[in-house]
C-alpha cells in the first residue's frame, strides 16, 4: 500500500500507512501504531496505544509535550489520539500501561518531519557575483541538503538542525535560464519506510545583459 503527499515545491513518498511498535513486558504486550509513520508539518496524524493486559480496564496513559493537545478516544484496552493538523516539529508518542501491581511498559515512537527547502536565486546584471542559497529551517532527524545545477553538485551538507548552504557564481550570459535545484533528503531509521523522503525546490537563473 502506498501513501504520497505532494506540494508545489516537493514530494514525499511513503511505502506504508501504519508503523507499529510492540513491547512485551512482564507477560503482556503494548502496541503503538502511528499513521502515517512520517508526515509533513500541518498534516494530520493518528496514534493508537493498546495492550493485551488481562485486566478488564488496565491503566493506559499517553502524555505529550506541553501544548500538544490531540482529540482523544478510548476503550477498555486502547487509547487513540488524532491530530487534525500537526503544529510541532517533533512529536513523541509515549505509551504507559500499568497491568497489575508494579507492571508498567513504555515505548516511544518519534515522528520525523522537516520543512520544504527554499532556494534564493536573485536576478543580477551580467558580470556581477550571485550568491545562491539553499535552506531548510526546521528539521527533526538526519537531513542531507544539496544544491545542484544539472549533474553538478555545487554544495552538500548533513545536519539534524536547520541548515543553509551557499554557492557563489559570476553572472554570465550563457548561464541565463539555467535551473538550480535545492534538494533535501531524509533517510528515516524506521520500518516499513524503505525509501528516503525527498523534497526539492527548483528555480531558474535570470541574467540581465548590460
Secondary structure, DSSP 8 states (H G I E B T S, - for coil): --EEEEETTEEEEES-S-EEEEEEETTEEEEEEEESSS--TT--EEEEEEE--SSTT-EEEE---TT---EEEE-SSEEEEEESS---S-EE--EEEE-STT-EEEE--EE--B---EEE---EETTSEEEEEEEE--B-S-EEEEEEETTEEEEEEEESS-EEEEEEEE--GGGTT-EEEEEEEE---SSS--S-EEEEEEEE--EE--
